[in-house]
Amino acid sequence: MGRYPAKALGAIFFCLIPFFLASCGGGGGAEIGAGQALALAGALEAVKPGLDESVNNAGNQANQTLRNAQTRADYLIKHLNDLAKQTGGEVATQREQAAGQAFTLLGELYTETQRARMNISVSMFQGLAAAAAILDSIPFIHVPDTPFAALPIAFKPNASDRRVIIYGYFPSLKRGEATIRFDGGTKAKGMRGIGSLFFDVPNNIVKEGSFVNASVSLPSGSIFSKDDTFGTRVYVLPQKPFHVNVDFLQRNDGAYRDIAGTAQAVRADSDHQSVHWIQNAGALFMTTVPTHADYDPNDVVFKDVQLVQTGNDKPCDCCPSPSFVVHAKTLDQVDIELGAPNCGHCGSLFNLCGGGGSHIDISATPIFTARLIHESKTIPLNHKTMDLAENDVAKIPFDPKAVMTQIVIEVSDGQSSAKDFAEISNRTVNQTAATAAGRRTWDVSLAADGTIVITTKNLPVTFVGQ
């Protein structure tokens, strides 16, 4: 809004505290009375339903400020009501302290509505307006016309409902009507609502992808003073509000090197008759490559593991032969098993084998493919951008060179933008980084042939993107 900054009402509440206490407290004036304590409790009670609704709607996202405000409001409402029933010198001091806490809490709640508006219910704005009216009724306190927020921030170009509601406290509307002036000279009447004033945007000034600027004049009620004026605006969404960026990434082949590790001796004999040798690429890379620190340990695979038998023997022909089996040799793991059985006392009575056992030796030389630690996994392959309407479908053909596809979908209300993300790799779509609101308004999927399918849905009627 044009004339009132975001913290205007908070400043009003904070500035009222010393004035109110000086008028009623220990500065020589009358002490805070029971009626004033009840009025302050009533102001908090007016805000409490909107505060509770805001916390409940936000669920786990509700910030600690709102949750703490709930507790403080409950306490102060009861405390002020109790103090209104009591008399005595100490009560005056307690009422003064409780009054200061009530004003402070109301000011903080206003500030929070500006900071976290997506988690704030309309009931909160209406409650603040009611609280301002109650405060205005307390002797020695005057609350001027004060706008809190204007909604919607944006609407669709073909929307039949183009009503803009300005929530706030507008005592001057008791003296007459508000006048709304738009760019180009068009005028409209501002109508009084509950804790608000509202107007309808004329159809002839609606232009997609642009702002409707409005100047709101409140009646002064006097020929000797000018009408109070402030500004607001609403954004008209374009016909295609979804702006989509698609980035295809290919493997950065220049970042990868083939490196041979030192050969590993694997042996089975009479002391170790069965040896199961299982090695993972990352762990073996760290122990067999002296320059491993130059590479990313999380981006290492086996290119090959060269297995050469270097020894195989048994003490006599009747002994079982040693064995060698490759269970697995993949990008991530090598798994081999060696067996060297004991001979025992085989043979004939006159040609007895002397015992002992066989043995087998294998030399395993790992060859790795690893990425240099300061190099990126991927490099750009292709980029596409497009604008989509509601309930639209875009299909992007599969590119075999792409190892990853990143999608950013943005919807702007003219003041800020909501960005949501999806990522595709290994034929899997990941939308965990997208907001809950984003997942309700668009979707990314893969067809059987790998085609990327982007589907948009309906935006909320009054899209708010902050």
Secondary structure as a PSIPRED ss2 file (coil, helix, strand):
# PSIPRED VFORMAT (PSIPRED V4.0)

   1 M C   1.000  0.000  0.000
   2 G C   1.000  0.000  0.000
   3 R C   1.000  0.000  0.000
   4 Y C   1.000  0.000  0.000
   5 P C   1.000  0.000  0.000
   6 A C   1.000  0.000  0.000
   7 K C   1.000  0.000  0.000
   8 A H   0.000  1.000  0.000
   9 L H   0.000  1.000  0.000
  10 G H   0.000  1.000  0.000
  11 A H   0.000  1.000  0.000
  12 I H   0.000  1.000  0.000
  13 F H   0.000  1.000  0.000
  14 F H   0.000  1.000  0.000
  15 C H   0.000  1.000  0.000
  16 L H   0.000  1.000  0.000
  17 I H   0.000  1.000  0.000
  18 P H   0.000  1.000  0.000
  19 F H   0.000  1.000  0.000
  20 F H   0.000  1.000  0.000
  21 L H   0.000  1.000  0.000
  22 A H   0.000  1.000  0.000
  23 S H   0.000  1.000  0.000
  24 C H   0.000  1.000  0.000
  25 G C   1.000  0.000  0.000
  26 G C   1.000  0.000  0.000
  27 G C   1.000  0.000  0.000
  28 G C   1.000  0.000  0.000
  29 G C   1.000  0.000  0.000
  30 A C   1.000  0.000  0.000
  31 E C   1.000  0.000  0.000
  32 I C   1.000  0.000  0.000
  33 G C   1.000  0.000  0.000
  34 A H   0.000  1.000  0.000
  35 G H   0.000  1.000  0.000
  36 Q H   0.000  1.000  0.000
  37 A H   0.000  1.000  0.000
  38 L H   0.000  1.000  0.000
  39 A H   0.000  1.000  0.000
  40 L H   0.000  1.000  0.000
  41 A H   0.000  1.000  0.000
  42 G H   0.000  1.000  0.000
  43 A H   0.000  1.000  0.000
  44 L H   0.000  1.000  0.000
  45 E H   0.000  1.000  0.000
  46 A H   0.000  1.000  0.000
  47 V H   0.000  1.000  0.000
  48 K H   0.000  1.000  0.000
  49 P H   0.000  1.000  0.000
  50 G H   0.000  1.000  0.000
  51 L H   0.000  1.000  0.000
  52 D H   0.000  1.000  0.000
  53 E H   0.000  1.000  0.000
  54 S H   0.000  1.000  0.000
  55 V H   0.000  1.000  0.000
  56 N H   0.000  1.000  0.000
  57 N H   0.000  1.000  0.000
  58 A H   0.000  1.000  0.000
  59 G H   0.000  1.000  0.000
  60 N H   0.000  1.000  0.000
  61 Q H   0.000  1.000  0.000
  62 A C   1.000  0.000  0.000
  63 N C   1.000  0.000  0.000
  64 Q H   0.000  1.000  0.000
  65 T H   0.000  1.000  0.000
  66 L H   0.000  1.000  0.000
  67 R H   0.000  1.000  0.000
  68 N H   0.000  1.000  0.000
  69 A H   0.000  1.000  0.000
  70 Q H   0.000  1.000  0.000
  71 T H   0.000  1.000  0.000
  72 R H   0.000  1.000  0.000
  73 A H   0.000  1.000  0.000
  74 D H   0.000  1.000  0.000
  75 Y H   0.000  1.000  0.000
  76 L H   0.000  1.000  0.000
  77 I H   0.000  1.000  0.000
  78 K H   0.000  1.000  0.000
  79 H H   0.000  1.000  0.000
  80 L H   0.000  1.000  0.000
  81 N H   0.000  1.000  0.000
  82 D H   0.000  1.000  0.000
  83 L H   0.000  1.000  0.000
  84 A H   0.000  1.000  0.000
  85 K C   1.000  0.000  0.000
  86 Q C   1.000  0.000  0.000
  87 T C   1.000  0.000  0.000
  88 G C   1.000  0.000  0.000
  89 G H   0.000  1.000  0.000
  90 E H   0.000  1.000  0.000
  91 V H   0.000  1.000  0.000
  92 A H   0.000  1.000  0.000
  93 T H   0.000  1.000  0.000
  94 Q H   0.000  1.000  0.000
  95 R H   0.000  1.000  0.000
  96 E H   0.000  1.000  0.000
  97 Q H   0.000  1.000  0.000
  98 A H   0.000  1.000  0.000
  99 A H   0.000  1.000  0.000
 100 G H   0.000  1.000  0.000
 101 Q H   0.000  1.000  0.000
 102 A H   0.000  1.000  0.000
 103 F H   0.000  1.000  0.000
 104 T H   0.000  1.000  0.000
 105 L H   0.000  1.000  0.000
 106 L H   0.000  1.000  0.000
 107 G H   0.000  1.000  0.000
 108 E H   0.000  1.000  0.000
 109 L H   0.000  1.000  0.000
 110 Y H   0.000  1.000  0.000
 111 T H   0.000  1.000  0.000
 112 E H   0.000  1.000  0.000
 113 T H   0.000  1.000  0.000
 114 Q H   0.000  1.000  0.000
 115 R H   0.000  1.000  0.000
 116 A C   1.000  0.000  0.000
 117 R H   0.000  1.000  0.000
 118 M H   0.000  1.000  0.000
 119 N H   0.000  1.000  0.000
 120 I C   1.000  0.000  0.000
 121 S C   1.000  0.000  0.000
 122 V H   0.000  1.000  0.000
 123 S H   0.000  1.000  0.000
 124 M H   0.000  1.000  0.000
 125 F H   0.000  1.000  0.000
 126 Q H   0.000  1.000  0.000
 127 G H   0.000  1.000  0.000
 128 L H   0.000  1.000  0.000
 129 A H   0.000  1.000  0.000
 130 A H   0.000  1.000  0.000
 131 A H   0.000  1.000  0.000
 132 A H   0.000  1.000  0.000
 133 A H   0.000  1.000  0.000
 134 I H   0.000  1.000  0.000
 135 L H   0.000  1.000  0.000
 136 D H   0.000  1.000  0.000
 137 S C   1.000  0.000  0.000
 138 I C   1.000  0.000  0.000
 139 P C   1.000  0.000  0.000
 140 F C   1.000  0.000  0.000
 141 I C   1.000  0.000  0.000
 142 H C   1.000  0.000  0.000
 143 V C   1.000  0.000  0.000
 144 P C   1.000  0.000  0.000
 145 D C   1.000  0.000  0.000
 146 T E   0.000  0.000  1.000
 147 P E   0.000  0.000  1.000
 148 F E   0.000  0.000  1.000
 149 A E   0.000  0.000  1.000
 150 A E   0.000  0.000  1.000
 151 L E   0.000  0.000  1.000
 152 P C   1.000  0.000  0.000
 153 I C   1.000  0.000  0.000
 154 A E   0.000  0.000  1.000
 155 F E   0.000  0.000  1.000
 156 K C   1.000  0.000  0.000
 157 P C   1.000  0.000  0.000
 158 N C   1.000  0.000  0.000
 159 A C   1.000  0.000  0.000
 160 S C   1.000  0.000  0.000
 161 D C   1.000  0.000  0.000
 162 R C   1.000  0.000  0.000
 163 R E   0.000  0.000  1.000
 164 V E   0.000  0.000  1.000
 165 I E   0.000  0.000  1.000
 166 I E   0.000  0.000  1.000
 167 Y E   0.000  0.000  1.000
 168 G E   0.000  0.000  1.000
 169 Y E   0.000  0.000  1.000
 170 F C   1.000  0.000  0.000
 171 P H   0.000  1.000  0.000
 172 S H   0.000  1.000  0.000
 173 L H   0.000  1.000  0.000
 174 K H   0.000  1.000  0.000
 175 R C   1.000  0.000  0.000
 176 G C   1.000  0.000  0.000
 177 E C   1.000  0.000  0.000
 178 A E   0.000  0.000  1.000
 179 T E   0.000  0.000  1.000
 180 I E   0.000  0.000  1.000
 181 R E   0.000  0.000  1.000
 182 F E   0.000  0.000  1.000
 183 D C   1.000  0.000  0.000
 184 G C   1.000  0.000  0.000
 185 G C   1.000  0.000  0.000
 186 T C   1.000  0.000  0.000
 187 K E   0.000  0.000  1.000
 188 A E   0.000  0.000  1.000
 189 K E   0.000  0.000  1.000
 190 G E   0.000  0.000  1.000
 191 M E   0.000  0.000  1.000
 192 R E   0.000  0.000  1.000
 193 G E   0.000  0.000  1.000
 194 I C   1.000  0.000  0.000
 195 G C   1.000  0.000  0.000
 196 S E   0.000  0.000  1.000
 197 L E   0.000  0.000  1.000
 198 F E   0.000  0.000  1.000
 199 F E   0.000  0.000  1.000
 200 D E   0.000  0.000  1.000
 201 V C   1.000  0.000  0.000
 202 P C   1.000  0.000  0.000
 203 N H   0.000  1.000  0.000
 204 N H   0.000  1.000  0.000
 205 I H   0.000  1.000  0.000
 206 V C   1.000  0.000  0.000
 207 K C   1.000  0.000  0.000
 208 E C   1.000  0.000  0.000
 209 G C   1.000  0.000  0.000
 210 S E   0.000  0.000  1.000
 211 F E   0.000  0.000  1.000
 212 V E   0.000  0.000  1.000
 213 N E   0.000  0.000  1.000
 214 A E   0.000  0.000  1.000
 215 S E   0.000  0.000  1.000
 216 V E   0.000  0.000  1.000
 217 S E   0.000  0.000  1.000
 218 L E   0.000  0.000  1.000
 219 P C   1.000  0.000  0.000
 220 S C   1.000  0.000  0.000
 221 G C   1.000  0.000  0.000
 222 S C   1.000  0.000  0.000
 223 I C   1.000  0.000  0.000
 224 F C   1.000  0.000  0.000
 225 S C   1.000  0.000  0.000
 226 K C   1.000  0.000  0.000
 227 D C   1.000  0.000  0.000
 228 D E   0.000  0.000  1.000
 229 T E   0.000  0.000  1.000
 230 F E   0.000  0.000  1.000
 231 G E   0.000  0.000  1.000
 232 T E   0.000  0.000  1.000
 233 R E   0.000  0.000  1.000
 234 V E   0.000  0.000  1.000
 235 Y E   0.000  0.000  1.000
 236 V E   0.000  0.000  1.000
 237 L C   1.000  0.000  0.000
 238 P C   1.000  0.000  0.000
 239 Q C   1.000  0.000  0.000
 240 K C   1.000  0.000  0.000
 241 P C   1.000  0.000  0.000
 242 F E   0.000  0.000  1.000
 243 H E   0.000  0.000  1.000
 244 V E   0.000  0.000  1.000
 245 N E   0.000  0.000  1.000
 246 V E   0.000  0.000  1.000
 247 D E   0.000  0.000  1.000
 248 F E   0.000  0.000  1.000
 249 L E   0.000  0.000  1.000
 250 Q E   0.000  0.000  1.000
 251 R E   0.000  0.000  1.000
 252 N C   1.000  0.000  0.000
 253 D H   0.000  1.000  0.000
 254 G H   0.000  1.000  0.000
 255 A H   0.000  1.000  0.000
 256 Y E   0.000  0.000  1.000
 257 R E   0.000  0.000  1.000
 258 D E   0.000  0.000  1.000
 259 I E   0.000  0.000  1.000
 260 A E   0.000  0.000  1.000
 261 G C   1.000  0.000  0.000
 262 T C   1.000  0.000  0.000
 263 A C   1.000  0.000  0.000
 264 Q E   0.000  0.000  1.000
 265 A E   0.000  0.000  1.000
 266 V E   0.000  0.000  1.000
 267 R E   0.000  0.000  1.000
 268 A E   0.000  0.000  1.000
 269 D C   1.000  0.000  0.000
 270 S C   1.000  0.000  0.000
 271 D C   1.000  0.000  0.000
 272 H C   1.000  0.000  0.000
 273 Q C   1.000  0.000  0.000
 274 S E   0.000  0.000  1.000
 275 V E   0.000  0.000  1.000
 276 H E   0.000  0.000  1.000
 277 W E   0.000  0.000  1.000
 278 I E   0.000  0.000  1.000
 279 Q E   0.000  0.000  1.000
 280 N E   0.000  0.000  1.000
 281 A H   0.000  1.000  0.000
 282 G H   0.000  1.000  0.000
 283 A H   0.000  1.000  0.000
 284 L H   0.000  1.000  0.000
 285 F H   0.000  1.000  0.000
 286 M H   0.000  1.000  0.000
 287 T H   0.000  1.000  0.000
 288 T H   0.000  1.000  0.000
 289 V C   1.000  0.000  0.000
 290 P C   1.000  0.000  0.000
 291 T C   1.000  0.000  0.000
 292 H H   0.000  1.000  0.000
 293 A H   0.000  1.000  0.000
 294 D H   0.000  1.000  0.000
 295 Y E   0.000  0.000  1.000
 296 D E   0.000  0.000  1.000
 297 P E   0.000  0.000  1.000
 298 N E   0.000  0.000  1.000
 299 D E   0.000  0.000  1.000
 300 V E   0.000  0.000  1.000
 301 V E   0.000  0.000  1.000
 302 F E   0.000  0.000  1.000
 303 K E   0.000  0.000  1.000
 304 D E   0.000  0.000  1.000
 305 V E   0.000  0.000  1.000
 306 Q E   0.000  0.000  1.000
 307 L E   0.000  0.000  1.000
 308 V E   0.000  0.000  1.000
 309 Q E   0.000  0.000  1.000
 310 T E   0.000  0.000  1.000
 311 G E   0.000  0.000  1.000
 312 N E   0.000  0.000  1.000
 313 D E   0.000  0.000  1.000
 314 K C   1.000  0.000  0.000
 315 P C   1.000  0.000  0.000
 316 C C   1.000  0.000  0.000
 317 D C   1.000  0.000  0.000
 318 C C   1.000  0.000  0.000
 319 C C   1.000  0.000  0.000
 320 P C   1.000  0.000  0.000
 321 S C   1.000  0.000  0.000
 322 P C   1.000  0.000  0.000
 323 S E   0.000  0.000  1.000
 324 F E   0.000  0.000  1.000
 325 V E   0.000  0.000  1.000
 326 V E   0.000  0.000  1.000
 327 H E   0.000  0.000  1.000
 328 A E   0.000  0.000  1.000
 329 K E   0.000  0.000  1.000
 330 T C   1.000  0.000  0.000
 331 L C   1.000  0.000  0.000
 332 D C   1.000  0.000  0.000
 333 Q E   0.000  0.000  1.000
 334 V E   0.000  0.000  1.000
 335 D E   0.000  0.000  1.000
 336 I E   0.000  0.000  1.000
 337 E E   0.000  0.000  1.000
 338 L E   0.000  0.000  1.000
 339 G E   0.000  0.000  1.000
 340 A C   1.000  0.000  0.000
 341 P C   1.000  0.000  0.000
 342 N E   0.000  0.000  1.000
 343 C C   1.000  0.000  0.000
 344 G C   1.000  0.000  0.000
 345 H C   1.000  0.000  0.000
 346 C C   1.000  0.000  0.000
 347 G E   0.000  0.000  1.000
 348 S C   1.000  0.000  0.000
 349 L C   1.000  0.000  0.000
 350 F C   1.000  0.000  0.000
 351 N C   1.000  0.000  0.000
 352 L E   0.000  0.000  1.000
 353 C C   1.000  0.000  0.000
 354 G C   1.000  0.000  0.000
 355 G C   1.000  0.000  0.000
 356 G C   1.000  0.000  0.000
 357 G E   0.000  0.000  1.000
 358 S C   1.000  0.000  0.000
 359 H E   0.000  0.000  1.000
 360 I E   0.000  0.000  1.000
 361 D E   0.000  0.000  1.000
 362 I E   0.000  0.000  1.000
 363 S E   0.000  0.000  1.000
 364 A E   0.000  0.000  1.000
 365 T E   0.000  0.000  1.000
 366 P E   0.000  0.000  1.000
 367 I E   0.000  0.000  1.000
 368 F E   0.000  0.000  1.000
 369 T E   0.000  0.000  1.000
 370 A E   0.000  0.000  1.000
 371 R E   0.000  0.000  1.000
 372 L E   0.000  0.000  1.000
 373 I C   1.000  0.000  0.000
 374 H C   1.000  0.000  0.000
 375 E C   1.000  0.000  0.000
 376 S C   1.000  0.000  0.000
 377 K C   1.000  0.000  0.000
 378 T E   0.000  0.000  1.000
 379 I E   0.000  0.000  1.000
 380 P E   0.000  0.000  1.000
 381 L E   0.000  0.000  1.000
 382 N E   0.000  0.000  1.000
 383 H E   0.000  0.000  1.000
 384 K E   0.000  0.000  1.000
 385 T E   0.000  0.000  1.000
 386 M E   0.000  0.000  1.000
 387 D E   0.000  0.000  1.000
 388 L E   0.000  0.000  1.000
 389 A C   1.000  0.000  0.000
 390 E C   1.000  0.000  0.000
 391 N C   1.000  0.000  0.000
 392 D C   1.000  0.000  0.000
 393 V E   0.000  0.000  1.000
 394 A E   0.000  0.000  1.000
 395 K E   0.000  0.000  1.000
 396 I E   0.000  0.000  1.000
 397 P C   1.000  0.000  0.000
 398 F C   1.000  0.000  0.000
 399 D C   1.000  0.000  0.000
 400 P C   1.000  0.000  0.000
 401 K C   1.000  0.000  0.000
 402 A E   0.000  0.000  1.000
 403 V E   0.000  0.000  1.000
 404 M E   0.000  0.000  1.000
 405 T E   0.000  0.000  1.000
 406 Q E   0.000  0.000  1.000
 407 I E   0.000  0.000  1.000
 408 V E   0.000  0.000  1.000
 409 I E   0.000  0.000  1.000
 410 E E   0.000  0.000  1.000
 411 V E   0.000  0.000  1.000
 412 S E   0.000  0.000  1.000
 413 D C   1.000  0.000  0.000
 414 G C   1.000  0.000  0.000
 415 Q C   1.000  0.000  0.000
 416 S C   1.000  0.000  0.000
 417 S E   0.000  0.000  1.000
 418 A E   0.000  0.000  1.000
 419 K E   0.000  0.000  1.000
 420 D E   0.000  0.000  1.000
 421 F E   0.000  0.000  1.000
 422 A E   0.000  0.000  1.000
 423 E E   0.000  0.000  1.000
 424 I E   0.000  0.000  1.000
 425 S E   0.000  0.000  1.000
 426 N C   1.000  0.000  0.000
 427 R C   1.000  0.000  0.000
 428 T E   0.000  0.000  1.000
 429 V E   0.000  0.000  1.000
 430 N E   0.000  0.000  1.000
 431 Q C   1.000  0.000  0.000
 432 T C   1.000  0.000  0.000
 433 A C   1.000  0.000  0.000
 434 A C   1.000  0.000  0.000
 435 T C   1.000  0.000  0.000
 436 A H   0.000  1.000  0.000
 437 A H   0.000  1.000  0.000
 438 G H   0.000  1.000  0.000
 439 R H   0.000  1.000  0.000
 440 R H   0.000  1.000  0.000
 441 T H   0.000  1.000  0.000
 442 W E   0.000  0.000  1.000
 443 D E   0.000  0.000  1.000
 444 V E   0.000  0.000  1.000
 445 S E   0.000  0.000  1.000
 446 L E   0.000  0.000  1.000
 447 A C   1.000  0.000  0.000
 448 A C   1.000  0.000  0.000
 449 D C   1.000  0.000  0.000
 450 G C   1.000  0.000  0.000
 451 T C   1.000  0.000  0.000
 452 I E   0.000  0.000  1.000
 453 V E   0.000  0.000  1.000
 454 I E   0.000  0.000  1.000
 455 T E   0.000  0.000  1.000
 456 T E   0.000  0.000  1.000
 457 K C   1.000  0.000  0.000
 458 N C   1.000  0.000  0.000
 459 L C   1.000  0.000  0.000
 460 P C   1.000  0.000  0.000
 461 V C   1.000  0.000  0.000
 462 T C   1.000  0.000  0.000
 463 F C   1.000  0.000  0.000
 464 V C   1.000  0.000  0.000
 465 G C   1.000  0.000  0.000
 466 Q C   1.000  0.000  0.000
